[in-house]
Each structure stands twice: as C-alpha cells, then as structure tokens.
C-alpha cells in the first residue's frame, strides 16, 4: 500500500496584501511620472536659455553692424503669446515679427516700413528655432529689386520665434520716435516660461514699464519668466 500523498498547499494573498501591493505600484508610478515631467521641464528650460543666448548673440551682432539694437518700442507684443495655429504668424505689426525681420536682414534699427527694407546680413540661425509659421514663405531671404535703379531688398515676413513651450519670445527696447524715454541700460528679452494653471494662465503681463524699460514688481504671473539678461 503506497503512503498517503501530502496535501498541496497554495499560498493565497490576503486582501490587505493585495491592497498594499496596489498602493506601492501606484506610488512608484507617480514617482516615475513626476520624474519624467521634471526631466522634461528641466530640458525645456535649458533649451530656452540656449535660445535666449543665441538671440542675445544675434542682437549684439546687429548692434555691431548697425550701431544700435532694433528700436521696436512703437510695436506692441502680440496679446496672446500662444499662437492659435502654426500657419498664420504673429502679424507684421507686432514686435515679434519686426524682431524676426531685423535679425534676418530685412530692417535696420530704426525704420520699419516697406521703404525702409534693406538687403542686410542674416544674423540668426533660423534652423535652430521653432518658427511660426512652420513653413516660411518662398520669398524668405530672397532679395528683390523694388523698382528701376533701386538696390535689392529683402521681403518682410510674417513670422516669429517660439520658445520650448510654444509661446512667442518677447522683446522690448526704445521707441525710434522717442528714444529718450527708455531708461533701461539695454533691451529686455525673455520667455514667459511654461503656461501657468488657471486663473493665472489668462495673462502674461510685461515685467517692465514698456515705455521706459524699468522693472515692475514681480507677480505670480511673471515669477517663472526666463530672461536673457537680468533686469
């Protein structure tokens, strides 16, 4: 007669153990997602600082070539820094578009009408930036002769530069019509940083008095701005 076979015993998880494991998995997932978001945020900030440095270098080259920075104080920054689409551009009457055209050789530092266009050097490596519109016009960087006996000029573009969060960079400097009002030592250039949660997300106020360049009090809306140079 063969000996009795031992009963097989299967260990079973209790409800408490299952809940504990689920809680640990959720905690680890939350940590991983937070680390991923934090890593993306740091990468975006690093890229924004690199692009601001490139814009600073381009502006210094512009000043060496023309004697001053673009005097765009008569042109307002676009109201909504986040474009509604990637095909329209900010509008040629905005400081974003005028800055783009200055740094790509369309305008000098003081005149910004069609009659003021030049065939200047492009001081900006456009390929390293995100540009809106994503597809620049076929006339970009192609000199044309506006009339008989006139020198070639470049065609103005409705385009602006976007930061890593898809928002236009912002530039302020003196007005060509009233340069004496500007009291800051140089221009003000910045990224508004990542969009804030509501209700702060509704506005991106200027961190300066736009006619003088002098800083205003820091607010919750402006605390995350990234500046090319300290105010």
C-alpha positions as CSV (number, residue, x, y, z in Angstrom):
1,X,0.0,0.0,0.0
2,X,1.5,3.3,-1.1
3,X,1.9,6.1,1.5
4,X,-0.6,8.9,1.5
5,X,0.3,11.9,-0.7
6,X,0.8,15.2,1.2
7,X,-1.8,17.8,0.5
8,X,-0.7,20.5,-1.8
9,X,-1.0,23.9,-0.2
10,X,-1.2,27.1,-2.3
11,X,-0.3,30.3,-0.6
12,X,-3.1,32.9,-1.2
13,X,-2.7,36.7,-0.9
14,X,-4.9,38.3,1.6
15,X,-7.0,41.4,0.6
16,X,-4.7,43.6,2.8
17,X,-1.6,42.3,0.9
18,X,-3.2,42.9,-2.5
19,X,-4.2,46.5,-1.5
20,X,-0.6,47.1,-0.2
21,X,0.9,45.9,-3.5
22,X,-1.5,48.1,-5.5
23,X,-0.7,51.1,-3.3
24,X,3.1,50.6,-3.9
25,X,2.6,50.2,-7.6
26,X,0.6,53.4,-7.7
27,X,3.2,55.2,-5.6
28,X,6.1,54.1,-7.9
29,X,4.1,55.1,-11.0
30,X,3.5,58.5,-9.6
31,X,7.2,58.9,-8.8
32,X,8.1,57.8,-12.3
33,X,5.7,60.2,-13.9
34,X,6.8,63.1,-11.7
35,X,10.5,62.4,-12.5
36,X,9.6,62.3,-16.3
37,X,7.8,65.6,-16.1
38,X,10.6,67.1,-14.1
39,X,13.1,66.0,-16.6
40,X,11.1,67.4,-19.5
41,X,10.7,70.7,-17.6
42,X,14.5,71.0,-17.0
43,X,15.2,70.1,-20.6
44,X,12.8,72.8,-21.8
45,X,14.3,75.4,-19.5
46,X,17.8,74.5,-20.7
47,X,16.7,74.8,-24.3
48,X,15.0,78.2,-23.7
49,X,18.2,79.6,-22.0
50,X,20.3,78.3,-25.0
51,X,17.9,80.0,-27.5
52,X,17.9,83.2,-25.5
53,X,21.7,83.2,-25.5
54,X,21.6,82.7,-29.3
55,X,19.2,85.7,-29.6
56,X,21.5,87.8,-27.4
57,X,24.5,87.0,-29.7
58,X,22.4,87.9,-32.8
59,X,21.3,91.2,-31.2
60,X,24.9,92.1,-30.3
61,X,26.0,91.3,-33.9
62,X,23.1,93.5,-35.0
63,X,24.3,96.4,-32.8
64,X,27.9,96.0,-34.1
65,X,26.6,96.2,-37.7
66,X,24.1,99.0,-37.4
67,X,25.1,100.9,-34.2
68,X,22.1,100.0,-32.0
69,X,19.6,97.3,-31.3
70,X,16.2,97.2,-33.1
71,X,14.2,100.2,-31.8
72,X,10.8,98.5,-31.7
73,X,9.2,100.4,-28.9
74,X,6.4,101.6,-31.2
75,X,5.3,98.0,-31.9
76,X,3.3,96.1,-29.3
77,X,4.0,92.5,-28.3
78,X,1.3,90.1,-29.5
79,X,-1.5,89.8,-26.9
80,X,-1.7,86.0,-26.8
81,X,1.8,84.6,-26.7
82,X,0.5,81.1,-27.6
83,X,-0.4,81.1,-31.4
84,X,-3.8,79.7,-32.4
85,X,-2.2,77.8,-35.3
86,X,1.2,77.2,-36.9
87,X,0.4,78.8,-40.2
88,X,-0.6,82.4,-39.5
89,X,2.4,84.1,-37.9
90,X,2.1,86.9,-35.2
91,X,1.3,89.7,-37.6
92,X,3.8,92.0,-39.2
93,X,2.8,94.9,-36.9
94,X,3.9,93.0,-33.8
95,X,7.3,93.4,-32.1
96,X,7.8,89.6,-32.6
97,X,7.6,89.8,-36.4
98,X,9.7,93.0,-36.5
99,X,12.4,91.4,-34.4
100,X,12.5,88.4,-36.7
101,X,12.8,90.6,-39.7
102,X,15.5,92.7,-38.2
103,X,17.7,89.7,-37.3
104,X,17.2,88.1,-40.7
105,X,18.4,91.3,-42.6
106,X,15.1,92.9,-43.7
107,X,15.3,96.1,-41.5
108,X,17.9,98.2,-39.7
109,X,17.5,99.6,-36.2
110,X,15.1,102.5,-36.8
111,X,12.9,102.3,-40.0
112,X,10.3,99.5,-40.4
113,X,8.2,100.4,-43.4
114,X,8.4,98.8,-46.8
115,X,10.5,101.7,-48.0
116,X,13.0,101.1,-45.1
117,X,13.8,97.5,-46.1
118,X,17.4,96.5,-46.8
119,X,19.4,93.6,-48.0
120,X,21.2,93.1,-44.8
121,X,23.0,90.1,-43.3
122,X,21.0,87.4,-41.6
123,X,22.4,87.2,-38.1
124,X,20.1,84.4,-36.8
125,X,20.5,80.7,-37.3
126,X,16.8,80.3,-38.0
127,X,17.1,76.5,-38.2
128,X,17.8,76.1,-34.5
129,X,14.5,77.8,-33.6
130,X,10.8,76.9,-33.8
131,X,9.3,79.5,-36.1
132,X,5.6,80.3,-36.6
133,X,4.6,79.8,-39.4
134,X,6.3,76.5,-39.6
135,X,6.7,76.9,-43.4
136,X,8.3,80.3,-44.2
137,X,7.3,82.0,-47.5
138,X,9.2,81.3,-50.6
139,X,10.3,84.9,-50.6
140,X,12.3,84.4,-47.3
141,X,15.9,85.6,-47.7
142,X,15.4,86.2,-51.5
143,X,16.4,89.8,-52.4
144,X,14.1,91.6,-54.8
145,X,14.5,94.9,-56.7
146,X,11.6,97.1,-55.7
147,X,11.9,99.5,-58.7
148,X,14.1,100.6,-61.6
149,X,17.5,101.8,-60.4
150,X,16.9,100.7,-56.8
151,X,19.0,98.5,-54.7
152,X,17.8,94.9,-53.9
153,X,15.9,94.5,-50.6
154,X,14.6,91.5,-48.7
155,X,10.9,90.8,-48.3
156,X,9.3,91.3,-44.9
157,X,8.0,88.0,-43.3
158,X,5.0,87.5,-41.0
159,X,7.0,85.2,-38.7
160,X,8.0,85.0,-35.0
161,X,10.2,82.7,-32.8
162,X,8.6,80.3,-30.4
163,X,10.1,79.1,-27.1
164,X,10.1,75.4,-26.0
165,X,6.5,75.8,-24.6
166,X,5.2,77.1,-27.9
167,X,5.0,80.7,-26.9
168,X,6.5,83.7,-28.6
169,X,9.7,85.2,-27.2
170,X,9.2,88.8,-26.1
171,X,11.5,91.8,-26.8
172,X,11.3,95.4,-25.6
173,X,13.5,98.3,-26.4
174,X,13.3,102.0,-27.0
175,X,11.0,103.7,-29.5
176,X,12.6,105.0,-32.7
177,X,10.3,108.1,-32.3
178,X,11.1,108.8,-28.7
179,X,14.3,107.0,-27.8
180,X,15.0,109.3,-24.8
181,X,12.1,107.7,-22.8
182,X,13.9,104.4,-22.5
183,X,15.8,104.3,-19.2
184,X,16.9,100.6,-19.0
185,X,20.6,100.0,-19.9
186,X,19.7,97.8,-22.9
187,X,16.8,95.8,-24.3
188,X,14.6,93.3,-22.4
189,X,14.3,89.9,-23.9
190,X,12.6,86.9,-22.3
191,X,10.5,83.7,-22.5
192,X,7.3,83.7,-20.4
193,X,8.1,80.1,-19.5
194,X,5.6,77.3,-19.1
195,X,1.9,78.2,-19.1
196,X,0.5,78.6,-15.6
197,X,-2.7,76.9,-14.2
198,X,-5.9,78.9,-14.2
199,X,-6.6,81.7,-13.3
200,X,-3.0,82.8,-13.7
201,X,-2.8,81.3,-17.2
202,X,-5.0,84.0,-18.6
203,X,-2.4,86.7,-18.7
204,X,1.3,87.2,-19.4
205,X,1.9,90.7,-18.2
206,X,5.1,92.6,-19.1
207,X,7.7,92.6,-16.3
208,X,8.7,96.2,-17.1
209,X,7.1,99.5,-17.9
210,X,7.2,99.1,-21.7
211,X,7.9,102.8,-22.4
212,X,10.9,103.1,-20.0
213,X,12.2,99.5,-19.6
214,X,12.2,99.8,-15.8
215,X,11.1,96.7,-13.9
216,X,7.8,96.5,-12.1
217,X,7.0,94.4,-9.1
218,X,7.3,90.6,-9.6
219,X,3.9,88.9,-9.6
220,X,2.7,85.3,-9.6
221,X,2.2,85.6,-13.4
222,X,5.8,86.8,-14.0
223,X,7.8,84.8,-11.5
224,X,8.5,82.0,-14.0
225,X,9.8,84.2,-16.8
226,X,13.3,83.4,-18.2
227,X,15.3,86.5,-19.1
228,X,18.2,86.8,-21.5
229,X,19.9,89.2,-19.1
230,X,19.0,90.3,-15.5
231,X,16.6,93.2,-15.3
